[in-house]
């Protein structure tokens, strides 16, 4: 088995919409862990120093698992909430070990 693929995503939302983002990301994280085959870790965080900045830290068995996740209903539901409250671009960073 190859090494897991780790992904970090940053999501800037309007600070006045932080509660909606918290709820959407908590639901997304829980559904991803429970329902997505190949999801090894999915944690959502809120920056303690940059209001409205949220970060997910994920670990996946394969690129195919990531691709399936991106098409999952719970991802669409989360972005149905997050899309209108974004304050900038979502940045998704697949990581390579150094």
C-alpha positions as CSV (number, residue, x, y, z in Angstrom):
1,X,0.0,0.0,0.0
2,X,1.3,3.4,-0.9
3,X,1.6,6.3,1.5
4,X,-1.7,8.2,2.2
5,X,-2.4,11.4,0.3
6,X,-2.7,14.4,2.6
7,X,-4.7,17.4,1.6
8,X,-5.0,20.8,3.3
9,X,-7.7,23.2,2.2
10,X,-8.3,26.8,3.3
11,X,-11.7,28.3,3.0
12,X,-12.1,32.1,3.7
13,X,-15.6,33.0,4.7
14,X,-17.2,36.3,5.7
15,X,-16.5,36.6,9.4
16,X,-20.2,37.4,10.0
17,X,-21.0,33.9,8.6
18,X,-18.6,31.9,10.7
19,X,-21.3,30.0,12.5
20,X,-22.8,28.7,9.3
21,X,-19.3,27.7,8.1
22,X,-18.6,25.9,11.4
23,X,-21.8,23.9,11.1
24,X,-21.3,23.0,7.4
25,X,-17.7,22.0,7.9
26,X,-18.4,19.9,11.0
27,X,-21.2,18.1,9.1
28,X,-18.8,17.6,6.1
29,X,-16.0,16.2,8.2
30,X,-18.3,13.8,10.0
31,X,-20.0,12.6,6.7
32,X,-16.6,12.2,5.0
33,X,-15.2,10.0,7.7
34,X,-18.4,7.9,8.0
35,X,-19.3,7.6,4.3
36,X,-16.3,8.1,2.1
37,X,-14.4,4.9,1.3
38,X,-10.7,5.6,1.6
39,X,-11.0,8.6,4.0
40,X,-8.5,8.1,6.7
41,X,-8.7,11.5,8.4
42,X,-10.9,14.6,7.9
43,X,-10.6,17.4,10.5
44,X,-12.0,20.9,10.2
45,X,-10.4,23.9,12.0
46,X,-11.0,27.6,12.4
47,X,-8.1,30.0,12.6
48,X,-7.6,31.4,16.1
49,X,-5.9,34.5,14.6
50,X,-7.6,35.1,11.2
51,X,-11.4,35.5,11.6
52,X,-13.3,33.7,8.9
53,X,-10.5,31.4,7.9
54,X,-11.2,27.7,8.0
55,X,-8.9,24.9,7.3
56,X,-9.5,21.2,6.6
57,X,-6.8,18.6,7.1
58,X,-7.4,15.4,5.3
59,X,-5.8,12.0,4.6
60,X,-6.9,9.7,1.8
61,X,-5.9,6.2,0.7
62,X,-5.8,7.2,-3.0
63,X,-6.5,9.8,-5.6
64,X,-9.6,7.8,-6.6
65,X,-10.9,8.2,-3.0
66,X,-10.4,12.0,-3.2
67,X,-12.1,12.1,-6.6
68,X,-15.1,10.1,-5.3
69,X,-15.3,12.4,-2.3
70,X,-15.5,15.5,-4.5
71,X,-18.5,14.0,-6.1
72,X,-20.3,13.0,-2.9
73,X,-23.6,14.5,-2.0
74,X,-22.3,15.8,1.4
75,X,-19.6,17.8,-0.4
76,X,-22.3,19.4,-2.7
77,X,-24.4,20.1,0.4
78,X,-21.5,21.8,2.2
79,X,-20.7,23.9,-0.7
80,X,-24.3,24.8,-1.1
81,X,-23.9,26.5,2.3
82,X,-20.3,27.7,1.9
83,X,-20.4,29.0,-1.7
84,X,-22.5,32.1,-1.0
85,X,-20.5,33.0,2.1
86,X,-17.0,32.6,0.7
87,X,-14.9,35.7,1.0
88,X,-12.3,34.5,-1.5
89,X,-11.0,31.5,-3.3
90,X,-10.9,28.0,-1.7
91,X,-7.3,26.8,-1.9
92,X,-6.8,23.0,-2.0
93,X,-3.3,21.7,-1.4
94,X,-2.4,18.1,-2.0
95,X,0.8,17.6,-0.1
96,X,4.1,15.7,-0.8
97,X,6.4,14.7,1.9
98,X,9.8,16.3,1.9
